[in-house]
Amino acid sequence: MDSLPDEKAKAPKQRKKRDVGSRLKLRSIAIQKFLLDETTGSEKSIRNACGDTPDTSKALRMLVKDNKVKRFGSGGRSNPFIYMALIPPSIRELELLNEADAMEPNDSIGVMETPSDIFLAFKI
């Protein structure tokens, strides 16, 4: 049976550039690198450096659960959580971070040098 002329053929859905797992992996590597450079950091400082997105929160909690990052404090305004990296990212993980930045410089994790220090920057 032929399709009617006014029916539109559905275009195939375009896949996102990265799936959630690889985005979280890159974000967690970037958080570990940030915490190693800064020694410790509050959730607010991590979000300022790595982006205020659900991926940042999820990656941070995943790192705590995997015992790669230690969380101190009780949370809240008077005693915010402070995070410290326990295990540095591997050389391969750092290479993945650099490859992602080289492949998609406008939509991925990048390193931005400032006069005072080096911070991780995410362009979302």
Solvent accessible surface area in square Angstrom, and as a share of the most:
residue,aa,sasa,rsa
1,M,243,1.08
2,D,134,0.69
3,S,89,0.57
4,L,110,0.55
5,P,133,0.84
6,D,114,0.59
7,E,105,0.47
8,K,185,0.78
9,A,102,0.79
10,K,193,0.82
11,A,86,0.67
12,P,121,0.76
13,K,194,0.82
14,Q,174,0.77
15,R,225,0.82
16,K,164,0.70
17,K,147,0.62
18,R,47,0.17
19,D,96,0.50
20,V,77,0.44
21,G,48,0.46
22,S,43,0.28
23,R,77,0.28
24,L,19,0.10
25,K,78,0.33
26,L,14,0.07
27,R,17,0.06
28,S,5,0.03
29,I,1,0.01
30,A,0,0.00
31,I,0,0.00
32,Q,4,0.02
33,K,54,0.23
34,F,11,0.05
35,L,1,0.00
36,L,80,0.40
37,D,84,0.44
38,E,59,0.27
39,T,94,0.55
40,T,56,0.33
41,G,8,0.08
42,S,26,0.17
43,E,33,0.15
44,K,147,0.62
45,S,39,0.25
46,I,0,0.00
47,R,57,0.21
48,N,115,0.59
49,A,11,0.09
50,C,0,0.00
51,G,16,0.16
52,D,111,0.57
53,T,24,0.14
54,P,110,0.69
55,D,21,0.11
56,T,0,0.00
57,S,24,0.16
58,K,114,0.48
59,A,0,0.00
60,L,1,0.00
61,R,104,0.38
62,M,69,0.31
63,L,5,0.02
64,V,34,0.20
65,K,168,0.71
66,D,76,0.39
67,N,103,0.53
68,K,58,0.25
69,V,2,0.01
70,K,91,0.38
71,R,92,0.34
72,F,92,0.38
73,G,44,0.42
74,S,84,0.54
75,G,21,0.20
76,G,53,0.51
77,R,241,0.88
78,S,115,0.74
79,N,71,0.36
80,P,61,0.38
81,F,52,0.22
82,I,61,0.31
83,Y,1,0.00
84,M,63,0.28
85,A,13,0.10
86,L,86,0.43
87,I,87,0.44
88,P,81,0.51
89,P,12,0.07
90,S,57,0.37
91,I,128,0.65
92,R,128,0.47
93,E,26,0.12
94,L,51,0.25
95,E,77,0.34
96,L,58,0.29
97,L,6,0.03
98,N,96,0.49
99,E,80,0.36
100,A,8,0.06
101,D,43,0.22
102,A,82,0.64
103,M,150,0.67
104,E,35,0.16
105,P,92,0.58
106,N,116,0.60
107,D,64,0.33
108,S,9,0.06
109,I,8,0.04
110,G,17,0.16
111,V,80,0.46
112,M,105,0.47
113,E,139,0.62
114,T,37,0.22
115,P,149,0.93
116,S,99,0.64
117,D,64,0.33
118,I,76,0.39
119,F,72,0.30
120,L,8,0.04
121,A,30,0.23
122,F,29,0.12
123,K,131,0.55
124,I,142,0.72
